[in-house]
Amino acid sequence: MKTKSLGRYIVADLDICHGEPTFRGTRILVADVLDQIANGMDWEAIIEEWRGKLTRDAIAEAIRLAREALITHSTEFMAETADS
């Protein structure tokens, strides 16, 4: 499958940004927006920086998916830490 929907607002498409998760209809990487949030950037400022191509709902979905991935893969993270 070339395109995978990861949520209502987020997709992974092999033809867009090498298959990295992006916000649907854009080339905005989810990882870039999560970095902005992690650095303390206000959601409204993020939306403005991306010229309104994102919504609060899209950002919230990115955070929910990141949380789910962390919970789902936390045992893998623990195993990597133990091996270090």
Backbone as CSV, one residue per row, in Angstrom:
resi,resn,N_x,N_y,N_z,CA_x,CA_y,CA_z,C_x,C_y,C_z
1,MET,0.842,-1.172,0.000,0.000,0.000,0.000,0.895,1.246,0.000
2,LYS,0.620,2.144,-0.903,1.440,3.350,-1.064,1.104,4.422,-0.037
3,THR,-0.191,4.564,0.295,-0.634,5.577,1.243,-1.352,4.912,2.398
4,LYS,-1.003,5.322,3.613,-1.660,4.784,4.801,-2.191,5.947,5.622
5,SER,-3.472,5.880,5.923,-4.085,6.883,6.785,-3.779,6.512,8.230
6,LEU,-3.170,7.429,8.953,-2.828,7.179,10.353,-3.847,7.809,11.287
7,GLY,-4.723,8.584,10.718,-5.761,9.271,11.472,-6.553,10.130,10.511
8,ARG,-7.382,10.963,11.058,-8.189,11.846,10.207,-7.328,12.890,9.501
9,TYR,-6.274,13.344,10.173,-5.446,14.442,9.656,-4.041,14.023,9.237
10,ILE,-3.663,12.806,9.537,-2.271,12.399,9.330,-2.204,11.178,8.419
11,VAL,-1.281,11.243,7.460,-1.083,10.147,6.512,0.404,9.877,6.341
12,ALA,0.699,8.702,5.832,2.049,8.359,5.397,1.917,7.910,3.948
13,ASP,2.575,8.612,3.049,2.499,8.329,1.615,3.922,8.211,1.096
14,LEU,4.225,7.074,0.490,5.588,6.841,0.006,6.045,7.903,-0.996
15,ASP,5.111,8.566,-1.672,5.465,9.594,-2.656,5.620,10.983,-2.039
16,ILE,5.321,11.114,-0.753,5.424,12.416,-0.083,6.378,12.291,1.100
17,CYS,7.443,13.064,1.077,8.424,13.104,2.170,8.923,11.702,2.547
18,HIS,9.152,10.881,1.534,9.721,9.535,1.714,8.890,8.662,2.657
19,GLY,7.591,8.917,2.732,6.720,8.097,3.557,6.653,8.493,5.022
20,GLU,7.342,9.570,5.383,7.254,10.056,6.765,5.843,10.588,7.009
21,PRO,5.320,10.454,8.219,3.978,10.976,8.485,3.900,12.486,8.268
22,THR,2.882,12.890,7.514,2.623,14.300,7.239,1.149,14.587,7.512
23,PHE,0.837,15.852,7.586,-0.555,16.251,7.725,-1.204,16.171,6.345
24,ARG,-2.356,15.559,6.290,-3.073,15.294,5.042,-3.147,16.562,4.164
25,GLY,-2.782,16.393,2.875,-2.853,17.487,1.922,-1.706,18.477,2.009
26,THR,-0.702,18.162,2.831,0.455,19.056,2.981,1.739,18.234,2.905
27,ARG,2.842,18.921,2.955,4.147,18.279,3.105,4.735,18.639,4.472
28,ILE,3.865,18.971,5.398,4.291,19.331,6.745,4.496,18.052,7.545
29,LEU,5.725,17.837,7.972,6.046,16.640,8.740,5.472,16.726,10.153
30,VAL,4.856,15.656,10.573,4.328,15.585,11.932,5.471,15.774,12.935
31,ALA,6.619,15.191,12.644,7.771,15.302,13.549,8.179,16.760,13.745
32,ASP,8.104,17.572,12.695,8.465,18.985,12.822,7.520,19.716,13.768
33,VAL,6.233,19.417,13.661,5.250,20.069,14.531,5.421,19.579,15.966
34,LEU,5.692,18.291,16.151,5.934,17.782,17.512,7.174,18.433,18.120
35,ASP,8.190,18.684,17.309,9.381,19.406,17.799,9.012,20.820,18.236
36,GLN,8.174,21.485,17.469,7.754,22.839,17.829,7.016,22.827,19.175
37,ILE,6.150,21.841,19.362,5.423,21.716,20.630,6.396,21.433,21.760
38,ALA,7.318,20.518,21.538,8.301,20.156,22.564,9.158,21.352,22.963
39,ASN,9.372,22.260,22.027,10.165,23.461,22.307,9.326,24.586,22.906
40,GLY,8.065,24.281,23.235,7.224,25.242,23.934,6.465,26.214,23.059
41,MET,6.436,25.975,21.769,5.742,26.884,20.873,4.229,26.754,21.071
42,ASP,3.549,27.869,21.146,2.097,27.914,21.294,1.432,27.367,20.033
43,TRP,0.338,26.626,20.208,-0.347,26.026,19.072,-0.777,27.067,18.045
44,GLU,-1.266,28.187,18.512,-1.700,29.232,17.570,-0.517,29.747,16.755
45,ALA,0.645,29.846,17.382,1.852,30.280,16.662,2.268,29.226,15.633
46,ILE,2.101,27.961,15.969,2.414,26.881,15.022,1.488,26.979,13.811
47,ILE,0.206,27.148,14.072,-0.770,27.268,12.980,-0.427,28.461,12.094
48,GLU,-0.066,29.563,12.719,0.301,30.761,11.960,1.571,30.533,11.146
49,GLU,2.563,29.876,11.756,3.822,29.621,11.040,3.600,28.774,9.793
50,TRP,2.664,27.839,9.869,2.364,26.980,8.725,1.243,27.575,7.870
51,ARG,1.034,28.866,8.022,0.096,29.643,7.191,-1.315,29.054,7.168
52,GLY,-1.754,28.576,8.333,-3.119,28.080,8.464,-3.381,26.731,7.829
53,LYS,-2.327,26.042,7.397,-2.513,24.723,6.777,-2.786,23.636,7.814
54,LEU,-2.624,23.976,9.091,-2.903,23.045,10.186,-4.040,23.599,11.025
55,THR,-4.705,22.712,11.737,-5.733,23.117,12.681,-5.355,22.612,14.070
56,ARG,-6.039,23.135,15.071,-5.821,22.649,16.437,-6.140,21.154,16.520
57,ASP,-7.190,20.722,15.821,-7.559,19.305,15.835,-6.457,18.430,15.234
58,ALA,-5.820,18.922,14.179,-4.738,18.165,13.547,-3.541,18.052,14.495
59,ILE,-3.218,19.144,15.180,-2.110,19.115,16.143,-2.437,18.169,17.292
60,ALA,-3.668,18.228,17.787,-4.080,17.344,18.880,-3.987,15.884,18.456
61,GLU,-4.359,15.594,17.214,-4.248,14.217,16.731,-2.790,13.765,16.703
62,ALA,-1.889,14.629,16.296,-0.468,14.292,16.271,0.023,13.937,17.672
63,ILE,-0.419,14.693,18.654,-0.013,14.422,20.031,-0.606,13.093,20.515
64,ARG,-1.883,12.858,20.200,-2.507,11.586,20.591,-1.785,10.398,19.971
65,LEU,-1.455,10.502,18.681,-0.755,9.405,18.013,0.644,9.195,18.592
66,ALA,1.327,10.277,18.910,2.651,10.170,19.522,2.554,9.493,20.885
67,ARG,1.540,9.852,21.657,1.316,9.233,22.966,1.062,7.738,22.809
68,GLU,0.192,7.376,21.862,-0.113,5.969,21.630,1.134,5.194,21.223
69,ALA,1.959,5.794,20.366,3.188,5.136,19.938,4.134,4.931,21.114
70,LEU,4.232,5.921,21.986,5.092,5.812,23.157,4.621,4.682,24.064
71,ILE,3.318,4.646,24.330,2.770,3.603,25.191,2.955,2.227,24.551
72,THR,2.661,2.123,23.270,2.749,0.842,22.567,4.182,0.322,22.504
73,HIS,5.129,1.216,22.333,6.517,0.799,22.128,7.412,1.029,23.343
74,SER,6.843,1.346,24.494,7.659,1.650,25.673,8.519,0.465,26.090
75,THR,8.042,-0.755,25.904,8.861,-1.912,26.271,10.089,-2.005,25.376
76,GLU,9.958,-1.594,24.113,11.117,-1.579,23.217,12.132,-0.541,23.678
77,PHE,11.640,0.627,24.113,12.535,1.667,24.613,13.276,1.177,25.853
78,MET,12.562,0.476,26.716,13.179,-0.043,27.947,14.251,-1.066,27.602
79,ALA,14.003,-1.931,26.633,14.987,-2.937,26.240,16.230,-2.271,25.666
80,GLU,16.047,-1.213,24.875,17.194,-0.494,24.319,18.021,0.160,25.419
81,THR,17.354,0.710,26.418,18.033,1.355,27.532,18.840,0.334,28.329
82,ALA,18.263,-0.838,28.537,18.939,-1.892,29.291,20.173,-2.393,28.561
83,ASP,20.127,-2.382,27.226,21.250,-2.860,26.423,22.394,-1.860,26.364
84,SER,22.136,-0.614,26.717,23.169,0.436,26.609,24.178,0.355,27.718
